[in-house]
Amino acid sequence: MATFEALNDEALEAVNGGASVNAADNTPAWQRPHWQPENYAMGTTFEAYGYLWYRIKPGDILGRIARTYGTTCAQLQALNPATIKDVNKILYGDAIIIRKL
């Protein structure tokens, strides 16, 4: 039986096009959990690495983010398994994938 960590790594690899998810393998920062890009303001969207991203601001709720971008909490969680482990707990400053471009 596969462990949660192994399944999580497999999901991340699928989302990231097969890219390594291990920081020890020099994985780019944007592919690691809780990426907080300094060059994008909180509460804004941006396009990078083939995805539309949103940088969480203080007071954001995942359900509101999902409604704003026409998606669901479950879909956002599936795209961001390392960052959104619990849909009720998101960290401001984190960049999350909204959808593939």
C-alpha positions as CSV (number, residue, x, y, z in Angstrom):
1,M,0.0,0.0,0.0
2,A,1.3,3.4,-0.9
3,T,2.0,6.0,1.8
4,F,0.3,9.4,1.8
5,E,3.7,11.1,1.1
6,A,4.3,8.8,-2.0
7,L,0.8,9.6,-3.3
8,N,1.3,13.3,-2.7
9,D,4.6,13.2,-4.5
10,E,2.9,11.4,-7.4
11,A,0.1,14.0,-7.6
12,L,2.6,16.8,-7.5
13,E,4.6,15.2,-10.3
14,A,1.5,14.9,-12.4
15,V,0.6,18.5,-11.9
16,N,4.1,19.7,-12.6
17,G,4.5,17.7,-15.8
18,G,6.7,15.0,-14.3
19,A,9.1,17.5,-12.6
20,S,10.9,16.4,-9.5
21,V,9.3,17.5,-6.3
22,N,12.3,16.8,-4.0
23,A,14.0,20.0,-2.8
24,A,17.2,18.0,-2.6
25,D,17.0,17.6,-6.4
26,N,17.3,21.4,-6.9
27,T,13.6,21.7,-7.7
28,P,12.6,25.2,-8.7
29,A,11.1,27.2,-5.9
30,W,7.7,27.5,-7.6
31,Q,7.3,23.7,-7.6
32,R,7.8,23.5,-3.8
33,P,5.0,23.8,-1.2
34,H,4.2,27.3,0.1
35,W,5.9,29.2,-2.7
36,Q,5.7,32.9,-1.8
37,P,6.9,34.9,-4.8
38,E,8.1,38.3,-3.7
39,N,7.6,40.0,-7.1
40,Y,3.8,39.6,-7.0
41,A,1.6,41.4,-4.5
42,M,-0.8,39.5,-2.3
43,G,-4.3,39.3,-3.6
44,T,-3.3,39.4,-7.3
45,T,-3.2,36.9,-10.1
46,F,-0.3,36.4,-12.4
47,E,0.8,34.0,-15.2
48,A,3.9,32.0,-14.8
49,Y,5.3,28.6,-15.8
50,G,2.2,27.8,-17.9
51,Y,-0.3,28.4,-15.1
52,L,-2.6,31.1,-13.8
53,W,-1.7,31.8,-10.2
54,Y,-3.2,33.7,-7.3
55,R,-1.2,34.9,-4.3
56,I,-3.3,34.5,-1.2
57,K,-3.9,37.7,0.9
58,P,-4.8,38.0,4.6
59,G,-8.5,37.3,5.1
60,D,-8.9,35.1,1.9
61,I,-11.1,32.1,2.1
62,L,-10.5,29.3,-0.4
63,G,-14.2,29.0,-1.3
64,R,-14.3,32.7,-2.2
65,I,-11.2,32.3,-4.3
66,A,-12.7,29.3,-6.1
67,R,-16.0,31.1,-6.8
68,T,-14.1,34.2,-8.1
69,Y,-12.2,32.1,-10.7
70,G,-15.1,29.7,-11.6
71,T,-13.7,26.6,-10.0
72,T,-14.1,24.6,-6.8
73,C,-12.1,24.1,-3.6
74,A,-11.6,20.4,-4.5
75,Q,-10.1,21.4,-7.9
76,L,-7.8,24.0,-6.3
77,Q,-6.7,21.4,-3.8
78,A,-6.0,18.9,-6.5
79,L,-3.9,21.4,-8.4
80,N,-2.0,22.4,-5.1
81,P,-1.8,19.2,-3.0
82,A,1.4,20.3,-1.2
83,T,0.2,23.7,-0.4
84,I,-3.5,23.1,0.3
85,K,-3.6,20.0,2.5
86,D,-6.8,21.3,4.3
87,V,-9.3,23.5,2.4
88,N,-10.0,25.3,5.7
89,K,-6.3,26.3,6.3
90,I,-4.6,28.4,3.7
91,L,-1.6,30.6,4.4
92,Y,-1.5,34.2,3.2
93,G,1.5,34.9,0.9
94,D,1.3,31.4,-0.7
95,A,0.9,31.3,-4.5
96,I,-1.6,28.7,-5.7
97,I,-2.4,27.5,-9.1
98,I,-5.8,28.4,-10.4
99,R,-5.6,26.6,-13.7
100,K,-3.3,25.6,-16.5
101,L,-3.0,28.1,-19.4
